[in-house]
C-alpha cells in the first residue's frame, strides 16, 4: 500500500491547506497523522463534495427555469409591420370620392421595443363646395398601434370608449356599433350629439383607428352648415381594409 507523501527538508510544515466544506468542518481541529518531520492533513470524504456540487447544479437549474418563464418569447404580430410614415401608407380612395381630395397629410409616430405608434392627419377638401372665411374643411385622422410585447385584446373595448369620451369633453356618452367581418373585432364609436364616426379595429396585435371630423361650408341660405356624414361608414370600412392589407405586406 502506497502512503501519502510527507513534507521533508524544513523545520516547519508549509502550512495547513484550506479545505472547502461545511462550517463545522472548518472550525474543527484538522485531523493529523503524526510523523517525525511534519503533520499531514486528512482530506474530507468525497461524498461531501458531491453533495455540494449537486446543490449548485440544482440551484442553477431552478434559476434558469425561472428566467425562461420570465423571458417569454414575443407574441406573433400576424404579419403586421412597423409604419414609419402612416400618411404614405394611407390613400383614402373611398373617402376622397365621397368627401373631397386628400390634402396636407401630416404624419407622426414613434418606435419602441414594446409598442410602435404611427398617426396621420389628412384634410379632405371638396372643391365643388363654396368656401367662406368661416368654412372648415372635413378631415380624417388615423392611428396605428402595433403591440409587440402584450396582448391588446382584453382592454380593447375600454380603449375605444376612453379616448373617444376624452375627445368630446370627458363626460360625453359614447355609443358603440359592432362592425362584422373586419379584423378580429371592430366598432364604430360615436359621441352623443356629434355626427363624427370613429372606426376602431383590433386585429391580433394591431389596433387601428380611422375617424372623420365633419367640416362646414355655406349652405343654400348662406349660413355655415356641417358636412353631411350620414352615409360615410361604408367608405371608412373600405379604406380601413385597404390600409390593413398594406400594413401586412
C-alpha positions in Angstrom: 0.0 0.0 0.0 1.4 3.4 -1.0 1.3 6.0 1.8 0.8 9.7 1.3 4.0 11.8 0.7 5.5 13.6 3.7 6.8 17.2 3.8 10.5 17.0 4.4 13.5 19.3 4.4 12.1 22.1 6.7 11.7 22.6 10.4 8.1 23.6 10.0 5.4 22.5 7.5 4.5 24.7 4.6 1.1 25.3 6.3 -2.2 23.7 6.6 -4.2 23.5 3.3 -7.7 25.1 3.4 -10.4 22.6 2.7 -13.8 23.8 1.4 -16.7 22.3 3.3 -19.3 22.8 6.0 -18.6 25.4 8.7 -18.4 22.7 11.3 -15.5 21.1 9.4 -13.7 24.4 9.1 -13.9 25.2 12.8 -12.9 21.7 13.9 -9.3 20.9 14.6 -7.8 19.3 11.4 -7.2 15.6 11.9 -3.5 14.9 11.6 -1.3 11.8 11.4 2.0 12.3 13.3 5.4 11.8 11.6 8.9 12.7 12.7 9.1 15.7 10.2 5.6 17.3 9.9 1.9 16.8 10.2 -0.3 15.7 7.4 -3.9 16.9 6.7 -6.6 14.2 6.0 -9.0 15.4 3.3 -12.8 15.2 3.9 -14.6 12.3 2.2 -15.5 12.7 -1.5 -19.2 12.3 -0.6 -19.5 15.9 0.8 -18.1 17.3 -2.4 -20.7 15.5 -4.4 -23.5 16.9 -2.2 -22.1 20.5 -2.6 -21.8 20.1 -6.4 -25.3 18.6 -6.7 -26.8 21.6 -4.7 -25.1 24.1 -7.0 -26.4 22.3 -10.1 -29.9 22.2 -8.7 -29.9 25.9 -7.8 -28.7 26.8 -11.3 -31.5 24.7 -12.8 -34.2 26.5 -10.7 -32.7 29.9 -11.7 -32.6 29.0 -15.3 -36.2 27.7 -15.3 -37.4 30.9 -13.6 -35.5 33.0 -16.2 -37.1 31.1 -19.1 -40.6 31.6 -17.6 -39.9 35.4 -17.2 -38.3 35.9 -20.6 -41.2 34.6 -22.7 -41.0 34.9 -26.4 -42.6 37.9 -28.1 -46.2 37.3 -29.4 -46.8 36.7 -33.1 -47.7 40.1 -34.7 -49.6 38.3 -37.5 -47.6 39.8 -40.4 -48.1 43.4 -39.4 -45.0 45.6 -39.7 -43.9 49.0 -38.4 -45.0 52.1 -40.3 -42.6 54.9 -40.4 -45.0 57.2 -42.3 -48.6 56.3 -42.0 -49.6 59.0 -44.4 -47.6 57.3 -47.1 -49.4 54.0 -46.4 -52.8 55.7 -46.5 -54.6 56.6 -49.7 -58.3 57.0 -48.5 -59.6 56.4 -52.0 -63.1 55.8 -50.9 -63.3 58.8 -48.6 -61.7 61.0 -51.2 -64.5 60.0 -53.6 -67.2 60.9 -51.0 -65.8 63.9 -49.3 -63.1 65.5 -51.4 -59.4 65.3 -52.4 -56.9 64.3 -49.7 -54.6 67.2 -48.9 -51.8 68.3 -46.5 -51.1 64.9 -44.9 -49.3 65.3 -41.5 -47.6 62.2 -40.2 -46.2 61.5 -36.7 -45.1 58.4 -34.8 -42.6 56.7 -32.6 -41.0 53.3 -32.3 -40.4 51.4 -29.1 -39.3 47.9 -28.3 -42.7 47.2 -26.7 -45.0 49.2 -29.0 -44.9 51.2 -32.2 -47.3 54.0 -32.8 -48.0 55.9 -36.1 -50.6 58.5 -36.9 -51.7 60.7 -39.8 -54.0 63.7 -40.2 -55.4 64.5 -43.6 -57.6 67.2 -44.9 -60.5 66.2 -47.3 -61.4 69.3 -49.4 -64.4 69.3 -51.7 -63.6 71.7 -54.5 -67.2 71.7 -55.6 -68.5 73.4 -52.5 -68.3 77.1 -51.8 -65.9 78.3 -49.2 -66.0 81.2 -46.9 -63.8 82.8 -44.3 -65.6 80.7 -41.6 -65.6 77.4 -43.6 -63.8 74.4 -42.1 -62.6 71.5 -44.3 -63.6 68.0 -43.3 -60.6 66.0 -42.0 -59.7 62.4 -41.3 -57.2 61.1 -38.7 -55.7 57.6 -38.5 -53.7 55.9 -35.8 -51.9 52.5 -35.9 -50.5 50.8 -32.8 -48.5 47.6 -33.1 -48.2 45.9 -29.7 -45.0 43.8 -29.7 -45.0 42.5 -26.1 -48.5 42.4 -24.7 -52.0 41.4 -25.8 -54.2 44.4 -26.5 -57.4 42.3 -26.7 -58.6 42.3 -23.1 -58.5 46.1 -22.9 -59.6 46.9 -26.5 -63.2 47.9 -25.8 -62.2 50.1 -22.9 -59.5 51.7 -25.1 -62.2 52.5 -27.6 -64.5 54.3 -25.2 -62.0 56.2 -23.1 -60.2 58.3 -25.8 -63.5 59.0 -27.6 -65.0 60.3 -24.4 -62.0 62.5 -23.8 -62.0 63.8 -27.3 -65.6 65.1 -26.9 -65.4 66.6 -23.4 -64.8 63.9 -20.9 -68.4 63.2 -19.8 -70.0 62.6 -23.2 -71.9 59.3 -23.7 -70.3 57.1 -26.3 -72.3 54.6 -28.3 -70.6 51.5 -29.9 -71.8 49.8 -33.0 -70.3 46.5 -33.8 -68.8 46.0 -37.3 -68.8 42.5 -38.7 -66.1 40.8 -40.8 -63.4 43.4 -40.1 -60.3 42.3 -38.3 -60.7 40.4 -35.0 -63.1 42.9 -33.5 -64.3 46.3 -34.8 -66.6 49.1 -33.6 -67.8 52.4 -34.7 -67.7 54.8 -31.7 -70.0 57.9 -31.8 -70.3 60.5 -29.2 -73.8 61.7 -28.3 -74.7 64.9 -30.1 -71.9 64.5 -32.7 -72.1 63.1 -36.2 -68.3 62.3 -36.5 -67.9 58.5 -36.5 -64.7 56.8 -35.4 -63.8 53.3 -36.6 -61.7 51.2 -34.2 -60.3 47.8 -35.2 -58.5 45.1 -33.3 -56.6 42.6 -35.4 -54.3 40.4 -33.3 -51.5 42.6 -32.0 -52.6 45.6 -34.2 -55.0 48.3 -33.2 -56.1 50.8 -35.8 -58.4 53.9 -35.7 -59.9 55.9 -38.5 -62.0 58.9 -37.7 -63.7 61.6 -39.8 -64.3 65.0 -38.4 -67.1 67.0 -40.1 -66.2 70.3 -41.6 -68.5 73.1 -42.6 -69.4 75.1 -45.7 -72.0 77.7 -46.7 -75.5 76.3 -47.2 -78.2 77.5 -49.7 -79.1 80.3 -47.3 -75.5 81.4 -46.9 -75.2 80.1 -43.4 -72.4 77.6 -42.5 -73.7 74.0 -42.4 -71.8 70.9 -41.2 -70.7 68.3 -43.7 -73.2 65.5 -44.1 -71.6 62.3 -42.8 -74.7 60.2 -42.6 -73.6 57.7 -45.2 -69.9 57.7 -44.7 -69.4 54.5 -42.7 -69.1 52.0 -45.7 -66.4 54.3 -47.2 -64.4 54.2 -43.9 -64.6 50.4 -43.8 -63.3 50.1 -47.3 -60.4 52.4 -46.7 -59.6 50.6 -43.4 -59.5 47.3 -45.1 -57.1 48.6 -47.7 -54.8 50.1 -45.1 -54.7 46.9 -43.1 -53.7 44.9 -46.2 -50.9 47.3 -46.9 -49.5 47.1 -43.3 -49.2 43.3 -43.7 -47.2 43.4 -46.9 
